[in-house]
Amino acid sequence: MGFKLDYTSLVLALLVFSLMLMVIRLRFEVRVLREDLDRLAARPGQHRPSVLNTPNGESPARVYGQDDERLRVLVAKGRKIEAIKEARQMYDMSLLDAKNYVESL
C-alpha cells in the first residue's frame, strides 16, 4: 500500500498553499496599515495634504495644507531641496511624494 498522489490532489495542494501565502501577505499589510493609522491618530493636528485626481484625467485638484505658502516661498527662492525636506517633515511623506508635492505647488 503505497502513497499515490494524483494531479487533482497536487493542484489542490498548490491552490491551498498559494491561498495561505495570500492570507499571510494580507495580514501583514493590515498590520502595517494599523500601525500607520495609530501613528496618524497620535498626531491629530497634522494631516497630509491630498492630491485628488479628476475622473477624466484633467489636471488634479489639490487640497492645500496650512504651511504650503512657506513651501512656495522656499521654491521661489530656489531652495527646492529644503522645501522637500520640510514637506517630508510637515506631512510625513516619502521622499518621492514630497518631491512630487513640492513640484506641484
KOLKOLRO-585924 format. One record per atom (N, C-alpha, C, O, CB): residue number from 0; residue in three letters; atom name; x negated, y, z. Coordinates in steps of 0.001 Angstrom, whole numbers. Glycine has a CB too. Layout:
% residues N
 num residuo atomo      c1      c2      c3
 NUM     ALA    CA       X       Y       Z
...
This chain:
% residues 105
 num residuo atomo      c1      c2      c3
   0     MET     N    -839   -1167       0
   0     MET    CA       0       0       0
   0     MET     C    -894    1244       0
   0     MET     O   -1362    1675    1054
   0     MET    CB     960      -9    1217
   1     GLY     N   -1121    1798   -1140
   1     GLY    CA   -1994    2958   -1274
   1     GLY     C   -1198    4250   -1341
   1     GLY     O      20    4251   -1519
   1     GLY    CB   -2866    2823   -2509
   2     PHE     N   -1912    5327   -1197
   2     PHE    CA   -1294    6662   -1248
   2     PHE     C   -1193    7093   -2695
   2     PHE     O   -2199    7171   -3401
   2     PHE    CB   -2111    7704    -418
   3     LYS     N      27    7374   -3138
   3     LYS    CA     250    7830   -4505
   3     LYS     C     730    9273   -4479
   3     LYS     O    1596    9650   -3690
   3     LYS    CB    1272    6923   -5235
   4     LEU     N     146   10061   -5361
   4     LEU    CA     529   11462   -5462
   4     LEU     C     944   11714   -6896
   4     LEU     O     117   11696   -7808
   4     LEU    CB    -633   12419   -5027
   5     ASP     N    2215   11944   -7087
   5     ASP    CA    2681   12213   -8445
   5     ASP     C    2631   13714   -8716
   5     ASP     O    2366   14498   -7804
   5     ASP    CB    4119   11668   -8655
   6     TYR     N    2877   14112   -9935
   6     TYR    CA    2781   15513  -10339
   6     TYR     C    3811   16396   -9638
   6     TYR     O    3523   17552   -9327
   6     TYR    CB    2950   15628  -11837
   7     THR     N    4976   15878   -9393
   7     THR    CA    6003   16661   -8723
   7     THR     C    5558   17037   -7310
   7     THR     O    5732   18179   -6885
   7     THR    CB    7326   15884   -8680
   8     SER     N    4997   16094   -6599
   8     SER    CA    4523   16368   -5243
   8     SER     C    3367   17355   -5259
   8     SER     O    3278   18224   -4391
   8     SER    CB    4097   15073   -4553
   9     LEU     N    2485   17227   -6236
   9     LEU    CA    1355   18132   -6356
   9     LEU     C    1817   19564   -6637
   9     LEU     O    1322   20510   -6024
   9     LEU    CB     415   17654   -7460
  10     VAL     N    2760   19721   -7559
  10     VAL    CA    3289   21038   -7890
  10     VAL     C    4008   21627   -6683
  10     VAL     O    3864   22815   -6392
  10     VAL    CB    4241   20956   -9100
  11     LEU     N    4771   20816   -5990
  11     LEU    CA    5475   21273   -4798
  11     LEU     C    4496   21705   -3711
  11     LEU     O    4719   22722   -3054
  11     LEU    CB    6392   20173   -4271
  12     ALA     N    3422   20955   -3511
  12     ALA    CA    2411   21309   -2513
  12     ALA     C    1732   22623   -2885
  12     ALA     O    1500   23460   -2012
  12     ALA    CB    1363   20186   -2379
  13     LEU     N    1411   22822   -4160
  13     LEU    CA     798   24076   -4599
  13     LEU     C    1752   25250   -4423
  13     LEU     O    1333   26344   -4046
  13     LEU    CB     362   23972   -6060
  14     LEU     N    3014   25027   -4691
  14     LEU    CA    4011   26078   -4515
  14     LEU     C    4140   26480   -3046
  14     LEU     O    4200   27668   -2727
  14     LEU    CB    5365   25617   -5055
  15     VAL     N    4182   25501   -2165
  15     VAL    CA    4279   25778    -731
  15     VAL     C    3031   26520    -259
  15     VAL     O    3129   27466     523
  15     VAL    CB    4465   24464      72
  16     PHE     N    1867   26096    -728
  16     PHE    CA     619   26751    -351
  16     PHE     C     583   28204    -816
  16     PHE     O     185   29088     -58
  16     PHE    CB    -568   25991    -928
  17     SER     N     996   28455   -2054
  17     SER    CA     985   29833   -2564
  17     SER     C    2006   30694   -1822
  17     SER     O    1744   31872   -1576
  17     SER    CB    1279   29851   -4080
  18     LEU     N    3144   30143   -1467
  18     LEU    CA    4125   30891    -682
  18     LEU     C    3589   31231     706
  18     LEU     O    3835   32321    1223
  18     LEU    CB    5422   30093    -558
  19     MET     N    2861   30302    1298
  19     MET    CA    2253   30567    2606
  19     MET     C    1240   31697    2508
  19     MET     O    1182   32548    3396
  19     MET    CB    1578   29300    3158
  20     LEU     N     447   31723    1454
  20     LEU    CA    -523   32795    1260
  20     LEU     C     174   34146    1085
  20     LEU     O    -293   35162    1602
  20     LEU    CB   -1406   32497      45
  21     MET     N    1281   34152     363
  21     MET    CA    2033   35392     165
  21     MET     C    2591   35907    1490
  21     MET     O    2551   37108    1756
  21     MET    CB    3175   35172    -841
  22     VAL     N    3105   35014    2310
  22     VAL    CA    3653   35403    3610
  22     VAL     C    2548   35975    4497
  22     VAL     O    2755   36979    5180
  22     VAL    CB    4329   34195    4303
  23     ILE     N    1392   35348    4487
  23     ILE    CA     270   35852    5295
  23     ILE     C    -134   37248    4832
  23     ILE     O    -369   38133    5655
  23     ILE    CB    -942   34891    5210
  24     ARG     N    -214   37447    3517
  24     ARG    CA    -587   38753    2979
  24     ARG     C     454   39807    3343
  24     ARG     O      91   40924    3712
  24     ARG    CB    -755   38678    1455
  25     LEU     N    1742   39474    3248
  25     LEU    CA    2798   40418    3586
  25     LEU     C    2795   40766    5071
  25     LEU     O    3044   41913    5442
  25     LEU    CB    4149   39851    3190
  26     ARG     N    2516   39784    5918
  26     ARG    CA    2439   40055    7353
  26     ARG     C    1301   41015    7663
  26     ARG     O    1432   41893    8516
  26     ARG    CB    2257   38752    8137
  27     PHE     N     181   40842    6962
  27     PHE    CA    -949   41742    7137
  27     PHE     C    -575   43153    6710
  27     PHE     O    -886   44113    7415
  27     PHE    CB   -2161   41247    6343
  28     GLU     N      84   43293    5570
  28     GLU    CA     486   44613    5084
  28     GLU     C    1474   45281    6033
  28     GLU     O    1399   46491    6249
  28     GLU    CB    1100   44498    3691
  29     VAL     N    2386   44519    6596
  29     VAL    CA    3344   45069    7567
  29     VAL     C    2607   45568    8803
  29     VAL     O    2942   46621    9345
  29     VAL    CB    4402   44004    7965
  30     ARG     N    1611   44821    9246
  30     ARG    CA     833   45242   10411
  30     ARG     C      97   46552   10134
  30     ARG     O      67   47441   10985
  30     ARG    CB    -166   44148   10809
  31     VAL     N    -493   46669    8954
  31     VAL    CA   -1191   47901    8585
  31     VAL     C    -212   49070    8528
  31     VAL     O    -529   50163    8997
  31     VAL    CB   -1906   47734    7229
  32     LEU     N     964   48856    7963
  32     LEU    CA    1964   49921    7892
  32     LEU     C    2438   50336    9279
  32     LEU     O    2653   51521    9534
  32     LEU    CB    3155   49474    7050
  33     ARG     N    2600   49372   10170
  33     ARG    CA    2989   49705   11540
  33     ARG     C    1921   50547   12220
  33     ARG     O    2237   51498   12934
  33     ARG    CB    3247   48431   12350
  34     GLU     N     653   50200   11999
  34     GLU    CA    -439   50985   12577
  34     GLU     C    -424   52410   12022
  34     GLU     O    -650   53369   12759
  34     GLU    CB   -1801   50313   12293
  35     ASP     N    -159   52543   10730
  35     ASP    CA     -70   53872   10123
  35     ASP     C    1081   54672   10730
  35     ASP     O     928   55853   11041
  35     ASP    CB     111   53757    8599
  36     LEU     N    2228   54022   10895
  36     LEU    CA    3372   54711   11498
  36     LEU     C    3083   55136   12929
  36     LEU     O    3448   56240   13334
  36     LEU    CB    4603   53816   11466
  37     ASP     N    2433   54275   13693
  37     ASP    CA    2090   54623   15068
  37     ASP     C    1129   55806   15099
  37     ASP     O    1255   56702   15934
  37     ASP    CB    1474   53419   15790
  38     ARG     N     164   55796   14174
  38     ARG    CA    -805   56887   14108
  38     ARG     C    -113   58196   13742
  38     ARG     O    -418   59241   14317
  38     ARG    CB   -1911   56565   13089
  39     LEU     N     815   58146   12791
  39     LEU    CA    1542   59351   12399
  39     LEU     C    2495   59823   13494
  39     LEU     O    2678   61025   13685
  39     LEU    CB    2317   59100   11116
  40     ALA     N    3092   58890   14203
  40     ALA    CA    4010   59257   15279
  40     ALA     C    3270   59911   16437
  40     ALA     O    3853   60703   17177
  40     ALA    CB    4770   58028   15772
  41     ALA     N    2002   59590   16599
  41     ALA    CA    1216   60175   17680
  41     ALA     C     905   61636   17416
  41     ALA     O     575   62374   18345
  41     ALA    CB     -73   59400   17874
  42     ARG     N    1006   62076   16148
  42     ARG    CA     736   63469   15789
  42     ARG     C    1953   64032   15067
  42     ARG     O    1924   64189   13846
  42     ARG    CB    -544   63587   14898
  43     PRO     N    3020   64337   15797
  43     PRO    CA    4263   64756   15139
  43     PRO     C    4185   66101   14433
  43     PRO     O    4994   66357   13542
  43     PRO    CB    5355   64807   16140
  44     GLY     N    3247   66970   14792
  44     GLY    CA    3178   68288   14185
  44     GLY     C    2487   68311   12837
  44     GLY     O    2602   69291   12102
  44     GLY    CB    2486   69215   15100
  45     GLN     N    1781   67265   12503
  45     GLN    CA    1022   67243   11254
  45     GLN     C    1639   66226   10311
  45     GLN     O    1744   65044   10638
  45     GLN    CB    -472   66912   11512
  46     HIS     N    2037   66682    9167
  46     HIS    CA    2599   65792    8169
  46     HIS     C    1873   66006    6861
  46     HIS     O    1497   67128    6522
  46     HIS    CB    4113   66021    8002
  47     ARG     N    1684   64950    6148
  47     ARG    CA    1035   65024    4852
  47     ARG     C    2001   65620    3849
  47     ARG     O    3160   65207    3795
  47     ARG    CB     550   63634    4392
  48     PRO     N    1556   66582    3053
  48     PRO    CA    2444   67114    2016
  48     PRO     C    2712   66042     975
  48     PRO     O    1836   65240     654
  48     PRO    CB    1834   68371    1352
  49     SER     N    3893   66035     466
  49     SER    CA    4218   65008    -519
  49     SER     C    4302   65623   -1898
  49     SER     O    4731   66764   -2068
  49     SER    CB    5535   64305    -166
  50     VAL     N    3886   64848   -2871
  50     VAL    CA    3992   65264   -4264
  50     VAL     C    5094   64418   -4878
  50     VAL     O    5003   63191   -4904
  50     VAL    CB    2620   65101   -5042
  51     LEU     N    6129   65073   -5369
  51     LEU    CA    7284   64366   -5892
  51     LEU     C    7251   64383   -7406
  51     LEU     O    7135   65449   -8011
  51     LEU    CB    8586   64984   -5372
  52     ASN     N    7352   63230   -8019
  52     ASN    CA    7385   63155   -9469
  52     ASN     C    8814   63298   -9956
  52     ASN     O    9745   62755   -9362
  52     ASN    CB    6775   61837   -9964
  53     THR     N    8974   64031  -11035
  53     THR    CA   10300   64166  -11618
  53     THR     C   10594   62918  -12431
  53     THR     O    9664   62293  -12941
  53     THR    CB   10407   65446  -12496
  54     PRO     N   11851   62535  -12568
  54     PRO    CA   12183   61280  -13234
  54     PRO     C   11794   61236  -14710
  54     PRO     O   11514   60159  -15236
  54     PRO    CB   13644   61027  -13107
  55     ASN     N   11771   62366  -15376
  55     ASN    CA   11483   62339  -16809
  55     ASN     C   10024   62641  -17111
  55     ASN     O    9683   62888  -18268
  55     ASN    CB   12365   63327  -17533
  56     GLY     N    9145   62630  -16101
  56     GLY    CA    7725   62792  -16319
  56     GLY     C    7242   64225  -16477
  56     GLY     O    6109   64451  -16900
  56     GLY    CB    7346   62039  -17499
  57     GLU     N    8078   65187  -16147
  57     GLU    CA    7655   66586  -16231
  57     GLU     C    6653   66869  -15124
  57     GLU     O    6274   65973  -14370
  57     GLU    CB    8873   67550  -16128
  58     SER     N    6232   68116  -15036
  58     SER    CA    5263   68461  -14005
  58     SER     C    5864   68199  -12629
  58     SER     O    7046   68456  -12401
  58     SER    CB    4822   69937  -14136
  59     PRO     N    5046   67687  -11714
  59     PRO    CA    5571   67339  -10397
  59     PRO     C    5894   68563   -9562
  59     PRO     O    5257   69610   -9683
  59     PRO    CB    4585   66473   -9660
  60     ALA     N    6891   68410   -8719
  60     ALA    CA    7247   69456   -7767
  60     ALA     C    6544   69131   -6456
  60     ALA     O    6568   67984   -6007
  60     ALA    CB    8808   69564   -7575
  61     ARG     N    5930   70114   -5848
  61     ARG    CA    5162   69873   -4648
  61     ARG     C    5872   70466   -3446
  61     ARG     O    6461   71545   -3523
  61     ARG    CB    3758   70449   -4782
  62     VAL     N    5810   69756   -2348
  62     VAL    CA    6279   70288   -1079
  62     VAL     C    5027   70756    -355
  62     VAL     O    4218   69940      87
  62     VAL    CB    7100   69213    -234
  63     TYR     N    4867   72068    -233
  63     TYR    CA    3637   72613     310
  63     TYR     C    3579   72469    1817
  63     TYR     O    4593   72569    2509
  63     TYR    CB    3494   74060     -75
  64     GLY     N    2379   72234    2310
  64     GLY    CA    2130   72228    3740
  64     GLY     C    1902   73650    4210
  64     GLY     O    1761   74561    3394
  64     GLY    CB     925   71335    4089
  65     GLN     N    1864   73847    5503
  65     GLN    CA    1748   75190    6050
  65     GLN     C     366   75794    5846
  65     GLN     O     236   77018    5874
  65     GLN    CB    2077   75172    7513
  66     ASP     N    -659   74996    5645
  66     ASP    CA   -2020   75502    5523
  66     ASP     C   -2527   75526    4087
  66     ASP     O   -3729   75670    3863
  66     ASP    CB   -2940   74673    6360
  67     ASP     N   -1644   75389    3122
  67     ASP    CA   -2085   75357    1729
  67     ASP     C   -2683   76686    1277
  67     ASP     O   -3528   76708     381
  67     ASP    CB    -926   74990     830
  68     GLU     N   -2264   77778    1875
  68     GLU    CA   -2815   79076    1468
  68     GLU     C   -4311   79129    1770
  68     GLU     O   -5085   79660     973
  68     GLU    CB   -2078   80237    2190
  69     ARG     N   -4716   78589    2897
  69     ARG    CA   -6145   78538    3234
  69     ARG     C   -6899   77704    2213
  69     ARG     O   -8002   78071    1807
  69     ARG    CB   -6355   77961    4650
  70     LEU     N   -6328   76600    1797
  70     LEU    CA   -6982   75759     786
  70     LEU     C   -7103   76515    -536
  70     LEU     O   -8136   76449   -1200
  70     LEU    CB   -6195   74441     579
  71     ARG     N   -6052   77228    -912
  71     ARG    CA   -6095   78004   -2159
  71     ARG     C   -7187   79075   -2108
  71     ARG     O   -7874   79315   -3102
  71     ARG    CB   -4728   78662   -2429
  72     VAL     N   -7345   79716    -946
  72     VAL    CA   -8366   80751    -797
  72     VAL     C   -9761   80138    -952
  72     VAL     O  -10624   80709   -1619
  72     VAL    CB   -8232   81457     577
  73     LEU     N   -9973   78981    -336
  73     LEU    CA  -11270   78320    -468
  73     LEU     C  -11572   77962   -1920
  73     LEU     O  -12695   78148   -2387
  73     LEU    CB  -11312   77065     396
  74     VAL     N  -10574   77451   -2630
  74     VAL    CA  -10768   77102   -4040
  74     VAL     C  -11070   78355   -4852
  74     VAL     O  -11940   78338   -5723
  74     VAL    CB   -9520   76382   -4606
  75     ALA     N  -10355   79443   -4571
  75     ALA    CA  -10579   80697   -5299
  75     ALA     C  -11982   81240   -5060
  75     ALA     O  -12546   81895   -5936
  75     ALA    CB   -9543   81743   -4886
  76     LYS     N  -12553   80977   -3888
  76     LYS    CA  -13904   81418   -3575
  76     LYS     C  -14964   80456   -4115
  76     LYS     O  -16159   80670   -3913
  76     LYS    CB  -14063   81570   -2076
  77     GLY     N  -14527   79397   -4800
  77     GLY    CA  -15472   78427   -5345
  77     GLY     C  -15948   77403   -4340
  77     GLY     O  -16969   76751   -4559
  77     GLY    CB  -16645   79133   -5902
  78     ARG     N  -15233   77250   -3248
  78     ARG    CA  -15605   76310   -2187
  78     ARG     C  -14652   75114   -2199
  78     ARG     O  -14006   74796   -1201
  78     ARG    CB  -15584   77010    -796
  79     LYS     N  -14588   74468   -3353
  79     LYS    CA  -13652   73362   -3570
  79     LYS     C  -13949   72177   -2653
  79     LYS     O  -13023   71564   -2123
  79     LYS    CB  -13701   72912   -5026
  80     ILE     N  -15226   71849   -2460
  80     ILE    CA  -15572   70703   -1607
  80     ILE     C  -15123   70944    -179
  80     ILE     O  -14621   70032     478
  80     ILE    CB  -17083   70434   -1644
  81     GLU     N  -15300   72163     307
  81     GLU    CA  -14840   72493    1652
  81     GLU     C  -13315   72400    1746
  81     GLU     O  -12777   71960    2762
  81     GLU    CB  -15313   73900    2048
  82     ALA     N  -12628   72814     690
  82     ALA    CA  -11167   72712     662
  82     ALA     C  -10727   71249     702
  82     ALA     O   -9748   70908    1367
  82     ALA    CB  -10602   73404    -594
  83     ILE     N  -11444   70396      -4
  83     ILE    CA  -11114   68960       4
  83     ILE     C  -11333   68389    1398
  83     ILE     O  -10510   67616    1888
  83     ILE    CB  -11973   68183   -1038
  84     LYS     N  -12431   68763    2035
  84     LYS    CA  -12689   68290    3401
  84     LYS     C  -11593   68732    4361
  84     LYS     O  -11134   67953    5197
  84     LYS    CB  -14045   68800    3894
  85     GLU     N  -11180   69984    4235
  85     GLU    CA  -10126   70480    5127
  85     GLU     C   -8791   69798    4851
  85     GLU     O   -8045   69497    5782
  85     GLU    CB   -9974   71993    4978
  86     ALA     N   -8486   69553    3583
  86     ALA    CA   -7241   68862    3239
  86     ALA     C   -7250   67459    3833
  86     ALA     O   -6227   66982    4324
  86     ALA    CB   -7048   68799    1701
  87     ARG     N   -8401   66800    3788
  87     ARG    CA   -8503   65454    4372
  87     ARG     C   -8218   65494    5866
  87     ARG     O   -7519   64627    6391
  87     ARG    CB   -9900   64853    4118
  88     GLN     N   -8756   66495    6552
  88     GLN    CA   -8541   66598    7995
  88     GLN     C   -7109   67003    8326
  88     GLN     O   -6481   66425    9213
  88     GLN    CB   -9514   67599    8601
  89     MET     N   -6601   67996    7612
  89     MET    CA   -5268   68525    7936
  89     MET     C   -4171   67500    7685
  89     MET     O   -3254   67345    8491
  89     MET    CB   -4987   69781    7122
  90     TYR     N   -4277   66805    6563
  90     TYR    CA   -3189   65927    6150
  90     TYR     C   -3535   64446    6235
  90     TYR     O   -2747   63599    5814
  90     TYR    CB   -2784   66257    4754
  91     ASP     N   -4705   64130    6776
  91     ASP    CA   -5137   62738    6938
  91     ASP     C   -5052   61992    5605
  91     ASP     O   -4416   60942    5508
  91     ASP    CB   -4278   62024    8007
  92     MET     N   -5698   62546    4586
  92     MET    CA   -5664   61978    3239
  92     MET     C   -6964   61242    2947
  92     MET     O   -7993   61475    3581
  92     MET    CB   -5422   63080    2187
  93     SER     N   -6886   60358    1981
  93     SER    CA   -8101   59748    1475
  93     SER     C   -8850   60792     652
  93     SER     O   -8300   61844     325
  93     SER    CB   -7785   58475     626
  94     LEU     N  -10095   60501     322
  94     LEU    CA  -10893   61449    -448
  94     LEU     C  -10253   61715   -1807
  94     LEU     O  -10169   62866   -2237
  94     LEU    CB  -12322   60924    -627
  95     LEU     N   -9807   60669   -2480
  95     LEU    CA   -9197   60838   -3801
  95     LEU     C   -7890   61624   -3713
  95     LEU     O   -7637   62504   -4535
  95     LEU    CB   -8943   59471   -4449
  96     ASP     N   -7059   61307   -2716
  96     ASP    CA   -5796   62035   -2557
  96     ASP     C   -6043   63509   -2271
  96     ASP     O   -5359   64377   -2814
  96     ASP    CB   -4959   61419   -1431
  97     ALA     N   -7027   63790   -1413
  97     ALA    CA   -7338   65177   -1069
  97     ALA     C   -7875   65915   -2304
  97     ALA     O   -7513   67068   -2541
  97     ALA    CB   -8370   65234      94
  98     LYS     N   -8718   65268   -3074
  98     LYS    CA   -9261   65894   -4282
  98     LYS     C   -8134   66224   -5256
  98     LYS     O   -8061   67336   -5781
  98     LYS    CB  -10301   64969   -4958
  99     ASN     N   -7267   65258   -5491
  99     ASN    CA   -6147   65475   -6398
  99     ASN     C   -5211   66556   -5871
  99     ASN     O   -4691   67364   -6642
  99     ASN    CB   -5379   64176   -6611
 100     TYR     N   -4998   66570   -4566
 100     TYR    CA   -4106   67559   -3977
 100     TYR     C   -4676   68968   -4119
 100     TYR     O   -3961   69898   -4492
 100     TYR    CB   -3857   67235   -2506
 101     VAL     N   -5968   69123   -3819
 101     VAL    CA   -6599   70446   -3928
 101     VAL     C   -6612   70907   -5371
 101     VAL     O   -6389   72086   -5647
 101     VAL    CB   -8033   70417   -3369
 102     GLU     N   -6869   69997   -6292
 102     GLU    CA   -6874   70365   -7703
 102     GLU     C   -5487   70748   -8200
 102     GLU     O   -5360   71490   -9174
 102     GLU    CB   -7420   69225   -8535
 103     SER     N   -4452   70251   -7544
 103     SER    CA   -3101   70555   -7993
 103     SER     C   -2583   71888   -7428
 103     SER     O   -1523   72361   -7836
 103     SER    CB   -2164   69428   -7596
 104     LEU     N   -3325   72490   -6495
 104     LEU    CA   -2880   73756   -5901
 104     LEU     C   -2984   74899   -6886
 104     LEU     O   -2650   76035   -6550
 104     LEU    CB   -3694   74076   -4658
